[in-house]
Amino acid sequence: MAVRRSDVGEAGASALARYRALSDARPAEGAVVSLALGVSALVVVGGLASWPVGAVLGVAVCAAHLVHRRIRPGPAGDWRRGALAERRTARSLAALDPRAYRVLHDRSLQGLPETNLDHLVIGLTGVYAVVSRRVRRGARLWADEGRLWAGGDAVSGLESTAALAALVVARMLSAELDRDVEVAAVVAVQAGRVPAEGIEYGGVVFHRGSDVTTFVKGRPVIFTSAQVLTIAAIAEEIFPGMNGCSQAST
């Protein structure tokens, strides 16, 4: 079975769908509120000062409210930022040589309906379950005293999804291929700072999203090109896209 190509835009599709479901459940009402605020500012300022100034302020208020609805903290904003993080990682992974690596995005995992695998990389150097995670912008990720930290704040569970995904992928691929397949768990960190050499914590490797390709290419070669194609074809079938359709690889 040939592995089809796809756009990196498929990365983060399920997260983006959740964001739209939460934020656009009543989109017309949000637009009406923004417009009402803008008109109110126009009338008030226009009456007190001048209509040109009121018009400018009205447009600014309307735009500011629309932007706030888009980026405000909360579940919807978290899903949107998660989707953007996945797409940034996907763009970095697209630099991998397609003759040596295959990348699947936004895949479902058997038995884990609420958990998706952001990226699955299969190549000459092995198989990688890659999860994109955004931390506070500029915060330095580091591990010490058995804990993971982002700046001065201890964080928990940042590695858990990648570790679980790697276990599920290894189990299913090993069963299909009738041989042990090791899967490395990787977290691609977006927005935060990670040392160039990466961090290992809880059996999971953390790298900056832009450095994941370097990490993958820098490991020892363990598969042939034919084996990569075989494993990728199997993975394409047993890990379907989160939207129920096959979202093929780059």
N, C-alpha and C positions, 0 to 999 in steps of 0.2 A: 504493500500500500504506500503510495507516494505521500509525503508530507507536504501539504499545501502551504503557500506563503500567505502572510496576512500583514496588515498594517499594525504598527505599534499602538495605534489608537484603540485597539481591542483591549489593551491592558487597562485595568480599572473600570471595565464596563459595568460590572455588577455593583461596584461601589458607587459609580455615578448614577446608576439606576435607583439605588437606595436614596441617594441625595435628592434626586428629582422627585421621588415619591414623597419624601418628607417635606421638601420645600415648595413643591408645586401642587400640593394637594388642592389648594384654593388660590391659584395664581392671579385670577382676576381681582380677587379682593385685595391682594397685596398691591397690585397696580393702582387700584382705586384709592387706597389709603395714601400711597405716594403722591398721586395727583392731587388729592384733597389737601395734603400738607403743603404742597407747592402753591396751590391756589390761595390757601389761607395766608401764606407768607406774602404773596403778591398783593392781596387786598389790604392786609394790615400795614405793610411797609409802604405800599403805594399811597394809602390814605394819610399816613403820618409823614412820609418824606416825599418821594416822587414815584410815578409809575414806572419809569425806566429802571430805577433801583429796585423797586418791588418785583419787576419781571425777572431781573437777574437773580435776585435772592430766591424767588419762587422756583426757578429752574434748578438752582443749587440745592435747595432743600429737597426737591423731588428726587434729584439724582443721588443725593446723600442717603436718602431713605432706601432707595433701590439697592445701592451698594451695601448698606448695612444689612439688609435682608439676605444678601448673598453671602456675606462673610461673617455674620454674627456667630458667636460661640453657641454650641449646642450640637445635638446629634446630626442635624443636616449638614452643618459646617464641617463636622468631623469626617463625614462620609465624602464630602467634596475634596477636602484636603488629602484624604487617603487616596482617592482616585487620581489626583494630580501627582502624588508621590509615586504611585504605580507607573504612571505614564513617563515620568522622568527616568525611572529605572529602566523601563522598556526602551527608551531612546538610547540609553547607554548600552544596553545589551544588544541593540541592533548593530553595534560596531563589531560584534563577533563574526568571524569568517563563516558564512553559511555553508561552506564546503566541509567545515570541521565541527560546527555546532548547530543545534536546533533549539529554538526557544518557543515554549508554549506559554500563553498568557491567560490569566483568570480562569483557572481550572477547578472543577468540583472534585471533592474527595469522597470516595465511597464510605458511607456510614457517618459522615460528618456534614449534614445538610447545611449547617450554619457557618461552616468554615470553608474558605476557598484558598487555593494556592495561587498567589499572585503571579509567580513566574516559575517555570520548570525549565532548567537548562540541561541539555544532554549533549555531550561533546567528547572529544578525544581524551580530555582529562577527567571525565567522570560525569556524575549526575548531581545536580544541585537543586534543592528546593529553596527558592529565593522569595523572601517576604519583604515588601517595602514598608518601612515605618518612618513616620515623620516625628521628629522631636523638636523641642523649642528651638527656634532659629538662633544659631550661634552657640547653643549650649554644647559643651564638650562632653562626649560620652566616654566614661572610664569605669573600670572595675577595680574594687578594692574591698578587702575584708569580707569576701563572699557576697558582695552586693554590686549591683549595677547602678551607676549614677549618671544623671544628665545635668551637668553643671553641679550645683550643690544639692540637688534633689535626688533621693533614692527612687528608682523606678523598678516596678515589678511586672512580670509577665511579658516583657518586651520580646523575650526569646521563645515563649511557649508555643506560639502558632507555628513558627519555623521548625521547631523540634518535633512537634506532632506531625506536621506535614511530611517531614523527612522520613519519619517512621512509617507512615501510611504508604508513601510512594515506594519505599524500599521493600515493604512487605508485598505490595501488589506486583511490582516489577519482578521481584524474585520468584513469585509464584508463576507468573506468565512465562518467564524465561527458564524456569527450572534451574536456577543458579542464584547464588547470593549476589545481590546488587547493593552496594553501599551508596547512600545518598547523603551528601553534605548539607547541613542546615545553615543557611546564610540569611542575615538580615541586612538589607540595603537601607542605610540610614540617609534620609533626606532632611535638609535644612540644618541639622546639627553637625558638629565637628567630631571626626573620628581620626585617630592616628593613622598615618599612611600604611603602617603594617597591620592595621586592624586590631580587633579585640576578640578574644575568645572567652565566652561566659556560658556556663550551663550546657556545654557541648555544641554551642552555636557560635558561628563566626560573624562578627559585625564589621562591615566596611561602609565607607561612604558610597552612595549610589553610583557615583562616577568611577569608583575604584573596583567595583565588583568584576568587571570584565578583565582587569589586570590580574585579580586574584584567580579567576577561573583559568585564564591562559597560562598562568605561572605554575600551575600544579603539574605533576608528572603525567605523561601520556599513558593511559591504561586501556584504551579502546582503539580499534581500527575504525576507519571510515564506514565500513560495511556494518560493524556492530552499532555504530551511532545511528545509522539509518534504521536498523532493525528495532532498536530500543525506542527511537522516536516514533516509529510507526505504531508500536504497541501502546506507547504512552498516549498517542493521539486518540486511540480507541477507548482506553480504560479510564482516562481522565477527561471527560467531555467538558465543553465550555459551560460556564455558570448559567448562560442564558438558554441552555438546552441544545444549542447548536455547536458544531465543532468550530472552534476558533483556532485556526491553524497557526503554524509557527513561522518565525522569520528565519 
